[in-house]
Amino acid sequence: MAERRILIVEDDVLIGMMLVDMFDALGLPEPAQATSTDEALALIASEPLAGALVDINLGEEKGWPVADALAARGVPFAFTSGGGDVIPAEHASCRLISKPFRIGDIETALRAFGV
């Protein structure tokens, strides 16, 4: 069975690189990465995942379809945002990690996923 990875859904390449560096600093395997809803949905359908960090704002898109797909598969996830977003009621219990990220906040979210 393939190793379950964490999925990072983030449209800003520099922020994605920073998150990968945080995973490395925490001694975690390199995460799967997607920069759009379509890329994320393809990874969710094809890869075993232990959890996900989903940016709410993906360019002109919102991360809600990604959250819905993760929830439907029972994959734990947390939202990430620069602020000002209202999380839909069906995902209101999900953790929100605010930008700029602190490594401790990322580590806490990943531990909640059982990583």
N, C-alpha and C positions, 0 to 999 in steps of 0.2 A: 504494500500500500504506500502511496506517495505521502511524503511529509506534509502536514497541514501548515500552511504559512499564513501570515497576516497580509491582508490586502490594504494598500494605501490608495485611496482615490483622491487625487489632488491635481488640479489643472496647472498650478504654478510649479514649473520645473525646479526652481531653486528651493522652494519649500519642500518639495518631494525629496530632493537631495539632502536637505537638512534632516528630514525624518529618517532617511536611510542611515545617515551618520549617527543619529540617536540610537537606532536599533543596534548598530555596530558597537557603540559605546556601552550598551546594555548587554552585550554578548549574545544578541539574538540573531537568528538567520536572516538573510536578506529578504525583505518583504516582496510580495508581488505588487506591481504598480499599474495604475490606470490613470489616464488624464481626462477621460470623458465617461459619460454614462454608458455609451455603447461598449467601450473597452472594458469597463467594470463588469457589465452584465455578461460579457463573453467569458471573463475570468471566473465569475461566480458559477457559471454553468459548466465550466470545464476543469476547475481546480479545487481540490479539497482545501478548505479554509478554516483556520482556527479563530478568526476574528477579522474585523476591518475598522479602519479609520476613514470616514467618509466626509469629505468637504461638502458643505451644504451648497456652496456656489461654485459651479463648474462652468466657467465662462458664462454663456447665455442660458445654461441649463441649471436645474436644481438637482440635488442628490437624492431626492425622494424615491425615484424608481429603483435606485441602487439599494436604499434602505429597505424598500418593500421586498426586493428579491432576497436580500440577506435574511430578513425576518421569516420569509416563507421557507427558507432552508434551515432555520434554526441557528444561523451563524451570528454570534454576538458582535455588536458593533458600537462605535461611538461616533458622534458627529464632531466635525471641526468647523470653526467659523471665525471670521474676523469680527463678528458682532452684528447685531441688528436683525437677526433672523428669528422667526417664530417657527418652532418645530410643530408639525402636525400632531394632533391628539393621539393618533395611533402609535406614534414614536416618542411621546412626551416623557416616557420613563428612561429614555436613552441618555447616556452621559454626553455632555457637551464640553469639548476642550476648546478653549479660546486661544486665538492667535494673538501675540506671538507665543509659540509653544515653549513650555519648560519641560525638561527631560523627566522631572518627577511626575508631572501630569500624564505624560505618555506612558511611563512605567506603571503608574497606578491603573490606567485603563487596560493595559495589556495584561496585568495580573488579574484583573476582573474577568478577562477572557480565559484565564487558566494557562496563560503562556509563562 
